[in-house]
Amino acid sequence: MIYTEDKICKINKPLKLKSGEVLESYNLTYETHGVLSKESDNAVLVCHALNASHHIAGIRKTSKDLGWWDNMIGPGKPIDTDSFFVIGVNNIGSCFGSTGPASINPKTGKPYGSNFPLLTVEDWVNSQAIFADFLGIKKFIAIIGGSLGGMQVLQWSISFPDRLENAVIIASTARLTAQNIAFNEIARRAIISDKSFCGGDYYSENTFPNIGLSIARMLAHITYLSQDGM
């Protein structure tokens, strides 16, 4: 079994977001598998879905949990780490290590909470491109993602078409339907209406909107399945 550990990329270059706000600096947590070639031409980027993280394969030394795509990534597996240098990076705004609402806002000394800026798929991709520069990777042999990860792959092909050789998009879409947007709004309302949400500043109140989040997750999961799947 392959053991893995988190790595942190500290980026001090300001990132202008689609909202118009700017992150002056931020951390991206990531993990890698395989060896980057001398020409840096064997890199594969795996973009994670909404509730996943950078932990794509192997077992963490600390928590012992298995990467969410371990059956696909590793020596002799479909994404063969004997040939490819495979990277999983946690998106900014996530709760799995990269800078997000739980991080300390340097301006206040408290968790960002509701003051963390709104993010788009394009913002994630722009930060990933800067991250690739940090690793010295000018072009990925492939970028792969499912669901929200697939949306990131689509955005890569639009924003940086010369920086990826293959786009592997799984169970994803270029846009949401009006009905899907409506279901997402109901899910958000379930979380916001939870008395423990505290206006988005629940970190400072040492609480968590568990009830609202569980309802939102149940609703979301139903929208992910077809009638046959149900």
C-alpha positions as CSV (number, residue, x, y, z in Angstrom):
1,M,0.0,0.0,0.0
2,I,1.2,3.5,-0.9
3,Y,1.3,6.1,1.9
4,T,0.9,9.7,1.2
5,E,1.1,13.0,3.0
6,D,-0.2,16.5,2.4
7,K,2.0,19.2,0.9
8,I,1.4,22.9,1.0
9,C,2.1,25.5,-1.7
10,K,2.2,29.0,-0.4
11,I,1.4,31.5,-3.1
12,N,2.1,35.2,-2.3
13,K,0.9,36.4,-5.7
14,P,-2.4,38.2,-5.5
15,L,-5.3,36.4,-7.2
16,K,-8.0,38.6,-8.6
17,L,-11.3,36.8,-8.5
18,K,-14.3,37.1,-10.8
19,S,-16.2,38.9,-8.0
20,G,-13.7,41.7,-8.2
21,E,-12.2,40.9,-4.8
22,V,-8.5,39.9,-4.4
23,L,-6.8,37.2,-2.3
24,E,-3.5,38.8,-1.6
25,S,-2.0,35.4,-0.7
26,Y,-3.3,31.9,-0.2
27,N,-2.3,28.3,0.4
28,L,-3.1,25.3,-1.8
29,T,-2.8,21.8,-0.1
30,Y,-1.9,19.0,-2.5
31,E,-0.5,15.5,-2.9
32,T,1.5,13.9,-5.7
33,H,2.0,10.4,-7.0
34,G,4.8,9.2,-9.3
35,V,7.8,11.1,-10.5
36,L,7.9,14.3,-12.6
37,S,10.0,13.7,-15.7
38,K,13.1,15.9,-16.4
39,E,11.1,17.5,-19.2
40,S,8.1,18.0,-16.9
41,D,5.9,16.5,-19.7
42,N,4.2,13.6,-17.9
43,A,2.0,15.5,-15.4
44,V,-1.6,14.7,-14.9
45,L,-3.9,17.0,-12.8
46,V,-6.9,15.5,-11.1
47,C,-9.6,18.1,-10.3
48,H,-11.9,17.1,-7.4
49,A,-15.7,17.3,-7.1
50,L,-17.6,19.4,-4.6
51,N,-17.3,17.2,-1.5
52,A,-13.9,15.6,-2.3
53,S,-10.3,16.9,-1.8
54,H,-6.8,16.6,-3.0
55,H,-6.5,13.1,-1.4
56,I,-6.8,11.1,-4.6
57,A,-4.9,7.9,-3.8
58,G,-3.0,5.9,-1.2
59,I,-3.4,6.0,2.5
60,R,-2.7,9.1,4.7
61,K,0.0,8.5,7.3
62,T,-2.0,10.4,9.9
63,S,-5.7,9.5,9.4
64,K,-5.3,6.3,7.5
65,D,-8.1,7.2,5.2
66,L,-8.0,6.0,1.6
67,G,-7.9,8.3,-1.4
68,W,-11.2,8.7,-3.2
69,W,-9.8,7.5,-6.5
70,D,-7.4,4.9,-5.3
71,N,-8.7,2.2,-7.6
72,M,-7.8,4.4,-10.6
73,I,-4.4,5.9,-9.6
74,G,-1.2,4.0,-8.8
75,P,1.4,1.6,-10.3
76,G,-0.2,-0.5,-13.0
77,K,-3.6,1.2,-12.6
78,P,-5.5,3.1,-15.3
79,I,-3.7,6.4,-14.3
80,D,-0.4,4.6,-14.0
81,T,2.0,6.3,-11.7
82,D,4.9,4.3,-13.1
83,S,4.5,6.6,-16.2
84,F,2.7,9.7,-15.0
85,F,3.2,12.3,-12.3
86,V,-0.3,12.6,-10.8
87,I,-1.4,15.7,-8.8
88,G,-4.4,16.3,-6.6
89,V,-4.9,19.9,-5.4
90,N,-7.5,21.1,-3.0
91,N,-9.4,24.1,-4.3
92,I,-9.3,27.4,-2.4
93,G,-12.5,27.8,-0.4
94,S,-12.5,24.2,0.6
95,C,-12.4,22.8,4.1
96,F,-9.6,20.3,3.4
97,G,-6.5,22.4,3.9
98,S,-6.4,25.1,1.3
99,T,-7.2,28.7,2.3
100,G,-11.0,29.0,2.9
101,P,-13.6,30.3,5.3
102,A,-12.1,28.3,8.2
103,S,-8.7,30.1,7.6
104,I,-7.6,33.0,9.7
105,N,-8.3,36.4,8.0
106,P,-5.0,38.3,8.5
107,K,-7.0,41.6,8.7
108,T,-9.1,40.5,11.7
109,G,-7.2,37.6,13.3
110,K,-10.4,35.5,13.2
111,P,-11.7,32.9,10.7
112,Y,-12.9,34.4,7.5
113,G,-16.3,32.8,7.8
114,S,-18.9,34.7,5.8
115,N,-16.3,37.3,4.8
116,F,-14.5,34.8,2.6
117,P,-15.0,35.9,-1.1
118,L,-17.3,34.1,-3.5
119,L,-15.5,31.8,-5.9
120,T,-16.2,30.5,-9.4
121,V,-14.8,27.6,-11.4
122,E,-12.7,30.1,-13.3
123,D,-11.1,31.3,-10.0
124,W,-10.1,27.7,-9.2
125,V,-8.6,27.1,-12.6
126,N,-6.7,30.4,-12.5
127,S,-5.2,29.4,-9.1
128,Q,-4.4,25.9,-10.5
129,A,-2.5,27.5,-13.4
130,I,-0.4,29.5,-10.9
131,F,0.2,26.3,-8.9
132,A,1.4,24.6,-12.1
133,D,3.9,27.4,-12.6
134,F,5.1,26.8,-9.0
135,L,5.8,23.1,-9.9
136,G,7.4,24.1,-13.2
137,I,4.7,22.4,-15.3
138,K,4.0,24.3,-18.5
139,K,1.6,21.7,-20.0
140,F,-0.3,18.8,-18.6
141,I,-0.5,15.6,-20.6
142,A,-4.0,15.3,-19.2
143,I,-6.4,17.1,-16.8
144,I,-9.1,14.8,-15.4
145,G,-12.2,15.6,-13.4
146,G,-15.7,14.4,-12.6
147,S,-18.8,16.4,-11.8
148,L,-17.6,19.8,-10.5
149,G,-14.1,18.6,-11.3
150,G,-15.2,18.1,-14.9
151,M,-16.4,21.7,-15.0
152,Q,-12.8,22.7,-14.0
153,V,-11.4,20.6,-16.9
154,L,-13.8,22.4,-19.3
155,Q,-12.7,25.8,-18.0
156,W,-9.0,24.7,-18.4
157,S,-9.7,24.0,-22.1
158,I,-11.2,27.4,-22.5
159,S,-8.8,29.5,-20.4
160,F,-5.6,27.7,-21.1
161,P,-6.0,25.4,-24.2
162,D,-2.3,25.3,-24.8
163,R,-1.5,24.0,-21.3
164,L,-3.3,20.6,-21.6
165,E,-2.9,17.9,-24.2
166,N,-6.0,15.9,-23.2
167,A,-9.2,16.8,-21.3
168,V,-11.0,13.9,-19.6
169,I,-14.4,15.1,-18.4
170,I,-16.6,12.6,-16.5
171,A,-20.3,13.0,-15.5
172,S,-20.2,16.8,-15.9
173,T,-21.7,19.6,-17.8
174,A,-20.9,23.1,-19.2
175,R,-24.0,24.6,-17.4
176,L,-26.8,23.9,-15.0
177,T,-30.5,23.9,-15.8
178,A,-32.9,26.3,-14.2
179,Q,-34.3,23.4,-12.2
180,N,-30.9,22.4,-10.9
181,I,-30.1,26.0,-9.9
182,A,-33.5,26.0,-8.0
183,F,-32.6,22.8,-6.1
184,N,-29.2,24.3,-5.2
185,E,-31.0,27.4,-3.8
186,I,-33.2,25.2,-1.6
187,A,-30.1,23.4,-0.3
188,R,-28.4,26.7,0.5
189,R,-31.6,27.8,2.3
190,A,-31.6,24.7,4.4
191,I,-28.1,25.5,5.6
192,I,-28.7,29.2,6.1
193,S,-31.9,28.6,8.1
194,D,-30.1,26.3,10.6
195,K,-29.9,28.3,13.8
196,S,-26.3,27.2,14.2
197,F,-25.3,28.8,10.9
198,C,-24.9,32.1,12.8
199,G,-24.8,34.2,9.6
200,G,-21.9,32.2,8.3
201,D,-19.7,32.9,11.2
202,Y,-20.2,29.6,13.0
203,Y,-16.5,29.0,13.4
204,S,-16.3,32.0,15.8
205,E,-19.3,30.6,17.7
206,N,-17.7,27.2,18.0
207,T,-20.8,25.5,16.4
208,F,-21.8,23.9,13.1
209,P,-25.0,23.8,11.0
210,N,-25.2,20.0,11.0
211,I,-28.9,19.8,10.5
212,G,-29.1,22.2,7.6
213,L,-26.1,20.6,6.0
214,S,-27.5,17.1,6.3
215,I,-30.8,18.2,4.7
216,A,-28.9,20.0,1.9
217,R,-26.8,16.9,1.2
218,M,-29.8,14.6,1.0
219,L,-31.5,16.9,-1.4
220,A,-28.3,17.3,-3.5
221,H,-27.7,13.5,-3.7
222,I,-31.2,13.0,-5.1
223,T,-30.4,15.4,-7.9
224,Y,-27.2,13.5,-8.7
225,L,-29.2,10.3,-9.5
226,S,-31.5,9.3,-12.4
227,Q,-34.7,7.4,-11.8
228,D,-33.0,4.2,-12.8
229,G,-30.2,5.0,-10.3
230,M,-32.7,5.5,-7.5
